[in-house]
Amino acid sequence: MIITVTLNAAIDKSLSVPNFRLGRRHRTVEQRTMAGGKGVNIARALKALGQPVIATGLAGGATGTHIVEQLTAEAILNDFVRIREESRTNTSVLDPTNGEQTEVNERGPSVSEQEVELFRDKLLYLARGAAIVVLAGSLPRGVELDLYATLIRELQKAGVTTVIDTDGDPLLHAVRAEPDVVSPNVLEAEELVGHEFAAEEERLLAVREIVELGPREAIMTMADGCVADVLIDGKSSLRRARIEPREPIAKRGSGDAFLAGYVAARYEGRSPDQCLRFGVACGAESTGRLGAGLIDPKEARRLMGAVEVGAVELPAEVS
């Protein structure tokens, strides 16, 4: 079983608005409302890929009820802790004429210590039957910044593989807890290591720097694939996975689809290269859809043939 954790779950509204301009009145040509938050998006994609998954986290108010109802309607197993304050609603506006996407994410609810403790107990109970736990997305207000780190340490004691995808201070605390896998995008990785990346070599060096902070493996997602420092036969290996970028309909949620594909392949016991290849294929396939976590498994598997994966070496002067 795979568990996804979404502590700041949301209702995501995705709107397609041609020639979108600030300060003007517009009408949508397409719209979609879905349960969201990174962990929820990953669970949706894992469900589409035929993997056993349970989505858990925190949900409150009428919005929280809507989130749970939507997941249930999609036949995604879920078990959320109900909280007092209202869960958030996020809005994404895509201009299909130029591919630009504007996102407005609400801050979300404030969560009490008691509610956090209830969730911790639920997660550790669910984890008894889990092989992998994916902790993803932002933390709600009122939660300690090291919560993910605390959960990672407790899950590791239970022998569960831990995957983390967040940003900022929660990510910094989390990597120090030594999760099995951390998967930032470029901006999140730059913030984590403290500098920007101007070249491919710097991105390769960055995933190695991230591993030195604590996690066993690090994967940095990019528009054309990913760079990764993974374990092969117990040894660290730098890998580059690349696909020719597709003309996207919407980029939102492509990182979630990547991680779902990677986790699905890892759950099946695939090789590190196969895990990266399937992750990149799933991420690329998802960009053709309005709405996060939506992928066509058959198309994703077809795209695997277009993904190049191989070992790379750091130049001698930076290795």
Secondary structure, 3 states (H helix, E strand, C coil): CEEEEECCCEEEEEEECCCCCCCCCCCCCEEEEEEECHHHHHHHHHHHCCCCEEEEEEEEHHHHHHHHHHHHHCCCEEEEEEECCCCEEEEEEECCCCCCEEEEECCCCECCHHHHHHHHHHHHHHHHHCCEEEEECCCCECCCCCHHHHHHHHHHHCCCEEEEECCHHHHHHHHHCCCCEECCEHHHHHHHHCCCCCCHHHHHHHHHHHHHHCCCEEEEEECCEEEEEEEECCEEEEEEEECCCCCCCCCCCHHHHHHHHHHHHHHCCCCHHHHHHHHHHHHHHHCCCCCCCCCCHHHHHHHHHHCEEEECCCCCCCC
